[in-house]
Amino acid sequence: MTLVTAQDFSAFEAKRHIHQGDTLPYRILYPEGYDPEGSYPVLFFLHGAGERGNDNEKQLTHGGQLFLNEETRQGFPAIVIFPQCPSNSYWSNVDILPQPNGSREFQFSTGGTPTVAMQLFLSLVDYIMKKEAVDQQRVYIGGLSMGGMGTYETLRRKPQLFAAAFAICGGDHTSNVAKYAHMPLWIFHGEQDDVVPPTHSRVIVYELQRLGGTPKYTFYPEANHNSWDAAFAEPDLLPWLFGHVKK
């Protein structure tokens, strides 16, 4: 497999989306030979909390290189978009409470007004769907950690838009799960995760199954929070994702 250097993200064009006076930086990778009159799958990827900011680069740290591999670009020609969450916001509505033992408790919300970052992202999604050469039946989303939480939130806020999704070491309130129970979804988590406990993914799997869904899920026995490394190395991830077409 041919890899570009980890630092070379120049193929991702740097852009900014403005909505109601706020700005969302994002990077967009177009397929080779992109035809503005064509029709391409689009994948939105939501990064974790450590990559927040406004440099419009850090969000590519985890996952960006995957889509620059020549095999990926040739085998899965798609529009790939990495927005960057502002430092003072969060993709999802969740309260994070420090615990005496040094861990954190995540209290996920049901309903509620989207965060500033989520409002910006939802506006960006609408913009991309109208302005780019998108195959409306092949729209995908994925994310890790905070971005995994944002993936679930986006699915419940736009339940009819996506053909498939994946969430790595994320979480959500089980009351929200019914809104995306129909979604082809691959859930990943590390069993040793001491940042976002794997129980947050397990309860979503159980609730999806209870509601009649058939989620795909992978829990890595030895992985800590960086289970995205193993997830991105899954040879079936992209074939599985892009193999789904919205009915």
C-alpha positions in Angstrom: 0.0 0.0 0.0 1.4 3.4 -1.0 1.3 6.0 1.8 1.9 9.7 1.7 4.0 11.3 4.5 1.9 11.8 7.6 2.4 15.6 7.4 1.3 16.0 3.7 -2.3 17.0 3.7 -2.1 19.5 0.9 -4.5 17.4 -1.2 -7.2 18.4 1.2 -8.3 21.9 0.2 -8.7 24.3 3.2 -12.0 26.1 3.3 -14.2 27.9 5.8 -18.0 27.8 6.2 -19.8 30.8 7.8 -23.2 30.5 9.4 -24.9 33.2 11.5 -21.6 35.0 12.0 -19.7 32.0 13.2 -17.0 30.2 11.2 -16.3 26.5 10.8 -12.9 25.6 9.2 -13.0 22.5 7.1 -10.8 20.5 4.7 -12.2 18.8 1.7 -10.6 16.1 -0.5 -12.1 15.8 -4.0 -11.8 12.5 -6.0 -9.0 12.5 -8.6 -10.5 13.8 -11.8 -13.4 15.4 -10.0 -16.2 16.5 -12.3 -18.5 19.2 -10.8 -21.3 17.9 -13.0 -20.8 14.3 -11.8 -22.2 12.4 -8.8 -19.9 11.2 -5.9 -20.3 9.7 -2.5 -19.5 12.1 0.4 -18.1 11.2 3.8 -18.2 13.7 6.7 -15.6 12.9 9.4 -15.8 14.3 13.0 -12.6 14.5 14.9 -12.0 14.2 18.7 -11.7 16.9 21.4 -7.9 17.1 21.1 -8.0 18.3 17.6 -10.3 21.3 18.2 -9.1 24.8 17.2 -9.1 27.0 14.1 -5.8 26.1 12.4 -7.8 24.0 9.9 -5.2 21.2 10.1 -5.3 19.3 13.4 -8.6 17.7 12.5 -6.7 15.6 9.9 -4.4 14.1 12.5 -6.4 10.9 12.9 -7.9 9.5 9.7 -6.7 12.0 7.2 -4.0 9.8 5.9 -6.3 6.9 5.4 -8.1 8.8 2.6 -4.9 9.9 0.9 -3.7 6.3 0.3 -3.6 5.7 -3.4 -5.6 2.4 -3.0 -8.3 4.3 -1.1 -8.5 7.1 -3.7 -8.6 4.7 -6.6 -11.0 2.2 -5.0 -13.3 4.6 -3.2 -13.5 7.9 -5.2 -15.4 10.1 -2.8 -15.7 13.6 -1.5 -14.2 13.5 2.0 -14.8 16.4 4.5 -13.1 17.0 7.8 -14.6 20.0 9.7 -12.8 21.4 12.7 -14.7 22.1 15.9 -14.0 25.4 17.7 -11.9 25.2 20.9 -14.7 26.5 23.0 -17.4 24.1 21.7 -18.2 20.4 21.4 -19.8 18.4 18.6 -22.5 16.9 20.9 -24.7 17.9 23.8 -23.0 16.2 26.7 -22.0 17.2 30.2 -18.5 15.9 31.3 -18.2 15.6 35.0 -14.7 14.9 36.6 -14.8 12.1 39.2 -12.8 11.7 42.4 -10.7 8.8 40.9 -9.6 11.0 38.0 -12.0 9.5 35.5 -14.9 11.4 33.8 -18.6 10.8 33.7 -20.4 11.6 30.5 -24.0 12.6 30.8 -25.6 12.7 27.3 -28.6 14.8 26.5 -31.8 14.0 24.8 -33.1 16.7 22.4 -32.0 20.2 23.1 -30.5 22.9 21.0 -27.4 21.9 19.1 -24.1 23.3 20.3 -22.6 26.1 18.2 -20.2 23.5 16.6 -23.1 21.2 15.7 -25.1 24.1 14.3 -22.2 25.0 12.1 -21.7 21.4 11.0 -25.3 20.9 10.2 -25.2 24.1 8.1 -22.1 22.8 6.4 -23.8 19.5 5.5 -26.7 21.4 4.0 -24.3 23.6 2.0 -22.3 20.6 0.7 -25.4 18.7 -0.3 -26.5 21.7 -2.5 -23.2 22.9 -3.8 -21.0 19.9 -4.5 -21.5 17.0 -6.9 -23.0 14.6 -4.3 -24.7 11.3 -4.9 -27.7 11.9 -2.6 -28.1 8.2 -2.0 -24.5 7.7 -0.8 -23.9 10.1 2.1 -21.8 8.8 5.1 -20.6 10.0 8.4 -18.1 8.8 11.0 -16.1 10.1 13.9 -14.0 9.2 16.9 -14.3 10.1 20.6 -16.1 13.5 20.7 -16.6 12.9 17.0 -18.2 9.5 17.7 -20.6 11.3 20.0 -21.2 13.9 17.3 -21.8 11.2 14.8 -24.7 9.8 16.9 -26.1 13.3 17.4 -26.0 14.0 13.7 -27.7 10.8 12.9 -30.6 11.7 15.2 -30.8 15.2 13.9 -30.7 14.1 10.2 -32.1 10.5 10.4 -33.0 10.3 6.7 -29.8 11.7 5.2 -27.2 9.0 5.6 -26.7 5.6 4.0 -24.3 4.3 6.7 -22.1 5.5 9.6 -19.4 4.4 11.9 -18.6 5.6 15.5 -15.3 5.0 17.3 -15.1 5.2 21.1 -18.2 7.5 21.3 -21.4 7.5 23.2 -25.0 8.7 23.4 -28.1 8.6 25.6 -30.0 5.4 24.9 -33.2 7.4 24.6 -31.8 8.8 21.3 -31.0 5.5 19.7 -34.5 4.9 18.3 -34.0 7.8 15.9 -31.2 5.9 14.1 -32.1 2.3 14.8 -32.6 1.7 11.1 -29.1 3.0 10.2 -26.3 0.6 9.1 -23.8 1.3 11.8 -20.4 0.0 12.8 -19.4 0.7 16.3 -15.8 0.4 17.6 -14.3 0.7 21.1 -11.3 -0.3 23.1 -12.0 -2.5 26.1 -9.3 -0.8 28.1 -10.5 2.8 27.3 -10.0 4.9 30.4 -11.2 8.1 28.7 -14.6 7.1 27.3 -15.7 3.9 28.9 -16.6 1.1 26.5 -19.9 0.7 28.3 -21.0 3.8 26.4 -20.8 1.9 23.1 -22.1 -1.4 24.5 -25.4 0.2 25.7 -25.9 1.6 22.2 -25.3 -1.8 20.7 -27.8 -3.4 23.1 -30.4 -0.8 22.5 -30.1 -1.0 18.7 -30.5 -4.8 19.0 -33.5 -4.4 21.3 -35.1 -2.2 18.8 -34.6 -4.7 16.0 -31.4 -3.2 14.5 -28.4 -5.2 13.5 -25.4 -3.1 14.2 -21.9 -4.2 13.4 -19.6 -3.8 16.3 -15.9 -4.5 17.2 -14.5 -4.2 20.7 -10.7 -4.5 20.9 -9.6 -6.4 24.1 -6.3 -4.7 24.4 -7.0 -1.2 23.0 -7.2 1.9 25.1 -8.8 5.2 23.9 -6.9 5.2 20.6 -9.0 2.3 19.2 -9.2 4.4 16.0 -5.8 3.0 15.0 -7.2 -0.5 14.9 -10.5 0.7 13.4 -8.8 2.5 10.5 -6.7 -0.6 9.9 -9.8 -2.8 9.4 -9.7 -3.9 5.8 -13.5 -4.1 5.6 -14.2 -0.6 7.0 -14.3 1.3 3.7 -15.8 -1.5 1.6 -18.5 -1.9 4.2 -19.2 1.8 4.5 -19.2 2.7 0.8 -21.1 -0.5 0.0 -24.3 0.9 1.5 -26.7 2.8 -0.6 -29.7 4.6 0.9 -33.0 2.9 -0.2 
